[in-house]
């Protein structure tokens, strides 16, 4: 049995504007796992998504099934038969439809497992390119940030169409991630913002420019370890996301809870209108903020360190 892993991700700053060529910063969190084992002769390739309670015969699944698509692309890239006698099982702790890159994480783990089963290294750039094709199915017009940060497994400075720039902060910082309990597929909110941008391009371009300025300032804050400034910039990004109409009353209430409990800053992360919020905290305050969010009605709350 061969296993491979891949993280999910949260966007610190820059979601939605990143689709329009502005920078964003994203970091890896949690992980998905894929295991590939040899099946009986003639069985063909079966993909088993354990958490979804689903499985597909690769030979029968259409290319509109993201996992089947990336499996075929990976096999083709390796020059392998299109239907090897393998069983590939996928498992993830990353919440689905929450802006955490669950789809890209599963696809990345799958691609890495196929490369490992073939005894080949899986270069991050090649993995990212393969997984991007599945992102088209999940998100319609993806920026590419999910597959990039997940394939590289490190914090990423990302601008669409430019080489990604992985980086390491000079010191770790702590995030509290809370799920609203409301599923919100990124594809839906990306499409809504695109429609609004098409209706009022000048207004939305100005908002995207304002987000870009915050993201640039945040990169400097992270490089200096200036966490109060980073928190303030996250708050400002949240205000701009509200202007883009991708927030929601539930998100805003929980963001207020996090700030009131001592978070340095808090914002939605991902598509919005549900899904997750992230709060930047001093490590000593992490459990206080997490407890306040649980008491405030967050469906799940996790604490993670970005290093």
N, C-alpha and C positions, 0 to 999 in steps of 0.2 A: 504494500500500500504506500502510495506517495501522497504527501500532504503539502499544501501551500496556503499562505494566508495573505490577507490584504486588509488595510484599515478602512474605516469610513472617514468622513471629514466634516469639519464645520468651517463655514466662512466667517472669518473674524470681521472683515469689512469688505464691502464692494459688491455684494450680490445685486443682481439685475443690471446695474450699470456695466458690469463686466461683459455682458452679452453685446454691448455697444462699444467695445474697444477700450474701455477704461480698466485700470488695474484693480485687482482684488488680492487679498491675502487669505489663504486657507491653511488649515492645520489638520493632521491626521488624528483620529480617535477611534477606539474600539477595534474590532476586527471581524472579518469573515474568513471562513476556512473551507477549502475544497480538498477532498481526497479522491484520488484516482486509483482504481485497482483493476486488475485483469479479470474479465468475465469469461464465461464458458465460450468455447469456440463456436462461432456463428451467431453469438448473441447480439452482436453489434454494440453500439454505444448508447448508454442510457444516462440521462441527466436526472438526478434526484434532488429536488429542492425541499429539504427536510422540513424547514420552518413553514413553508407554504403548503405542505401536504400534497405536493404535485411531483410528477415525473414525466419525462418525455423521451421517446425513442428519437435519437438524433436524425435518423433517416426519414422520419415522418414529420418532424416539426418544421414549421415554416420559418422563413427568415424574418417574420414579424415577431418571433419569439426571441428576445434579446440574448438569452443564454445560448440558445442553439446557434444563433448567428455568430457570436464570438467563438464558440467551439469550432465551427466550420472555418472561420478565418484563421484561427490558431493552427488547426490541422493543415490547412493549405500552406500557411507560412512555413511550416516545418517540412513540407513535402510528404506528409503522412497520408495513408488511406482515409477516405472521407467518413468511414464508419467502423472504427477499430472496435475490437471486443473489449470494451472498458465500461466500468460503472463509475461515474463521477458523482459524488455526493457533496452537496453544498449546505453549509450551516452558517448562520450569522446571528450575532447579538445586537446588530444595528437596527433600530426601529425603521420600518418601511414607511415611505411617503412622508418623511419628516425632515427633508433637506439635509440629511446626513450622508448622502451618497451611497445608500444601501445597494442600489442596483449596480453602480460602478464597482463597489467593493466585491460583490459576488462575481461579477464578470472578470475582475482582475484576478481574484483567487482562482477562478476556473482556468483562465489563460495560463497562469503560472503553474497550475497543476498539470496541464497538458504538456507544457514545455518540460517540466520536471519528469513526467512519465516518459518522455522521449529522450531524457538524458541531456537536455540542452539548457543553457542559460537563457534567462528571459530579460533582455535589456529593457529598462524602464520606458524608453522612448517607443520601442516597438510594442510593448504591452499597452501603453497609453493610446497609441494609434488604433490598435485593434478594439480596445474597449470603447473608444470614442464612437465607433459605429453603432454600438448598442445604446449609447446615450442619445443618439438621434431618435430611437424608438421611444425611450423613456420621456424625453424632454422636448422633442420637436426641433428646436433651434438651440442646441446646447452651446455654452461658451467653451466647453472643454476643460473647465477647471476641476470638475470632479475626477475624471479619469486621470488628469495630470497629477494632482496632489496624492491620489491614492496609489498610482503606479510608482511614484517616487518615494512615498512613505515619509515625507518630511514637510515642514512648513514651506509654502510656495508663494513667491511673488509671481502673479500670473497676469499676463496681458494677452488677449486673444490674438493669435497669429504670430506671436513672438516666442522665442525659446523660453521655457519656464526657468525660473531662478530659484532653486531650492536654497534654503538658508537655515541656520541654527541661531536661535536667540542666545545672547550672552549668558543668560540665566533663565531657569525655568519659570513659567508663570502658570497660574491655576485658573481653570474655568469651571463653573457650575453650569451644567446643561440640563434644562428642564423641558420635558415634552408636554404640550398642552392637552394631549389626548385627542386632538383633532387631526386626522390625516389630511394632507394638503399636497397633492402631486405638483411638483415643480412645473411640469408642462403646462398646467392650467394658469398659474400666475405669470409665467413667462409670456404666454400668449396674451393675457390681459394687458400686461405692460406694453407689449408690442402694439396692440390695437390702440392704446392711449397715446403712445409715441407717434403713431401714424396720423392720429387725429390732431395732435399739437406738438409737432417735432421740435420747435424752438424751445418751448417750455420744458420738455423732457430732456433735451440735450443740455440745457442749463443745469438741471438737477443732476444729470449724470456727471457733468463737470464738477459740481460741488462734491459729489461722492468721491470722485477721483482725487480731489485735493485732500480730503480726509484720509484716504487710503495712503497717500504719499506721506502725510504727516505721521500716520500710524507706524509706517515702516521705520521712520527715524526714532519714534518713541520706543519701539521694540528693541532696536539696535542699542539704545542707550539704557534700556531697563527702566524707562520712565512710565511706570504703571498707572499713576494717577492721570497722566496725559492720555494714555491709551484708553482708559475708561471714559474720559470725557469725549474723546473722538468717537467711541462706540455709541455713546448717548446721542451725539450729533448725527451719526449715521442712521440711528433709529428714527430720528425726526424726519430725515429725508425719505426713509422708507415709508413712513406714514404718508408723506406727500405723494409717493408713488402708488398709494392705495393698495399696499400689500401687507399691511398690518391688520390687526383685528382687536376688538375689545378684550378678548381673553389674553392675547399676547401682551397688550398694554397694561392690563391689570397685574399680570405676573411680573412684568418688567418693573413696575412700581414696587411690588413686593420685594423683589431682589434688591433694588436700590435702597429701599427703606431698611433692609436688614444689614446693610453695610457693603453692598457690592460697589466697586469703583466705577462700574459702568455696566449697562446691559442693553441688549438689542435682540431682535429676532435674527435667526440665522437660516439662510436657505430661501425657499420660495415665499414663505410667509403665509398669512391668512390661516394659520394653524401651525402644525409642526413644532419646531423648537425655538427656545430662546437661549442665549448664552449670557452668562454674567461673569465678568472679570472680578476676581476677589483676591485679597491677601490670603495666603494659605491658612493663617490662623482663623480667618472668618468663614472658611469654606463650609463647614458643617452648620454654622449658624444660618447662612444664606440658604443652604440646601434644606434645612428643617423648615424655614419660613416658606419656601416654595412648596414643599409637600403640604404644609398646613394650609397654604393658599389654594390648593386644588390641582397642582401639577400632577399629571398622570405618572410620570417617572422622573426621577432626579438623579443625576450622576455627577461625580466630581472627577475631573481629569487634569493631569499636568502636561503642559506642552514644553518640550525640551529640545 
